[in-house]
Amino acid sequence: MRRYSPTPAIIEKITKTIKHRTSFCPKIALQDSDSYIRTRAGDRLDNLAFEFYSDVSLWWIIATANNIGKGSFAVKPGTKLRIPRDITQIIEDYRNFNEFRR
């Protein structure tokens, strides 16, 4: 057994404590500060989130603002996307809404 490998008992304890919940996104209202872009070949929601927000995990803001549902992160070239710029309130609404549901 390796020194830092978790034992089966520890793995079982960890997996019992992990709970996955569905997160819900708040409605993202139109704002004067929003930007609009046309996507290019190879654009992905996570890469666009990094480009505009410096955080790939905020891809859901672009997806929600543009009613992009389940599927891949890839976006068809030439698609017009709205990019919300003032995301502070959006993130706060997201946290409040999902904290309430737990």
C-alpha positions as CSV (number, residue, x, y, z in Angstrom):
1,M,0.0,0.0,0.0
2,R,1.3,3.5,-0.9
3,R,1.8,6.0,1.9
4,Y,-0.8,8.6,0.7
5,S,-3.4,6.3,-0.9
6,P,-6.7,6.5,0.9
7,T,-7.9,3.2,2.4
8,P,-11.3,1.7,1.3
9,A,-12.8,2.8,4.6
10,I,-11.8,6.5,4.0
11,I,-13.1,6.3,0.4
12,E,-16.4,5.0,1.6
13,K,-16.6,7.8,4.3
14,I,-15.8,10.5,1.7
15,T,-18.3,9.3,-0.9
16,K,-21.1,9.1,1.7
17,T,-20.6,12.8,2.7
18,I,-20.6,14.1,-0.9
19,K,-24.0,15.3,-2.0
20,H,-24.7,16.6,-5.4
21,R,-27.6,19.0,-5.9
22,T,-29.0,20.7,-9.0
23,S,-28.1,24.3,-9.3
24,F,-30.6,26.8,-10.7
25,C,-29.7,29.9,-12.6
26,P,-31.5,33.2,-12.1
27,K,-33.0,35.0,-15.0
28,I,-30.5,37.4,-16.4
29,A,-32.2,40.7,-17.4
30,L,-31.0,42.8,-20.3
31,Q,-28.7,45.7,-19.3
32,D,-27.3,48.7,-21.2
33,S,-23.8,47.4,-20.3
34,D,-24.3,44.1,-22.2
35,S,-22.1,43.4,-25.2
36,Y,-22.9,41.4,-28.3
37,I,-20.5,39.3,-30.3
38,R,-20.6,36.9,-33.3
39,T,-18.9,33.6,-32.5
40,R,-16.0,32.3,-34.6
41,A,-15.0,28.7,-35.4
42,G,-13.8,27.0,-32.3
43,D,-15.5,29.3,-29.8
44,R,-16.7,27.6,-26.6
45,L,-18.7,28.9,-23.7
46,D,-15.9,28.3,-21.2
47,N,-13.3,30.0,-23.3
48,L,-15.6,33.0,-23.8
49,A,-16.2,33.2,-20.1
50,F,-12.4,33.3,-19.6
51,E,-12.0,36.0,-22.2
52,F,-14.7,38.2,-20.7
53,Y,-14.7,37.3,-17.0
54,S,-11.2,35.7,-16.5
55,D,-13.0,32.7,-15.0
56,V,-14.0,29.6,-17.1
57,S,-16.5,28.5,-14.4
58,L,-18.7,31.4,-15.3
59,W,-19.7,29.9,-18.6
60,W,-23.3,29.5,-17.3
61,I,-23.8,33.2,-17.3
62,I,-23.4,33.4,-21.1
63,A,-25.4,30.2,-21.6
64,T,-28.3,31.5,-19.4
65,A,-28.3,34.9,-21.0
66,N,-28.6,33.3,-24.4
67,N,-31.0,30.5,-23.5
68,I,-28.4,27.9,-24.5
69,G,-29.5,24.7,-22.8
70,K,-27.9,21.3,-22.3
71,G,-25.3,20.1,-24.7
72,S,-21.7,20.9,-25.3
73,F,-19.7,24.0,-24.6
74,A,-19.2,24.5,-28.4
75,V,-21.1,27.3,-30.1
76,K,-21.8,27.4,-33.8
77,P,-19.8,30.0,-35.7
78,G,-21.7,33.1,-36.6
79,T,-24.1,32.9,-33.6
80,K,-24.9,36.2,-32.0
81,L,-24.3,36.0,-28.2
82,R,-25.2,38.5,-25.5
83,I,-22.4,38.9,-23.0
84,P,-23.6,40.4,-19.7
85,R,-20.8,42.7,-18.4
86,D,-22.1,43.6,-14.9
87,I,-22.0,40.1,-13.4
88,T,-21.7,41.0,-9.7
89,Q,-25.5,41.1,-9.2
90,I,-25.9,37.9,-11.3
91,I,-23.5,36.0,-9.2
92,E,-25.1,37.2,-5.9
93,D,-28.6,36.3,-7.2
94,Y,-27.2,32.8,-8.1
95,R,-25.7,32.3,-4.7
96,N,-28.8,33.5,-2.8
97,F,-31.2,31.5,-5.0
98,N,-29.3,28.2,-4.6
99,E,-28.5,28.7,-0.9
100,F,-32.2,29.1,-0.2
101,R,-33.0,25.8,-2.0
102,R,-30.6,23.7,0.1
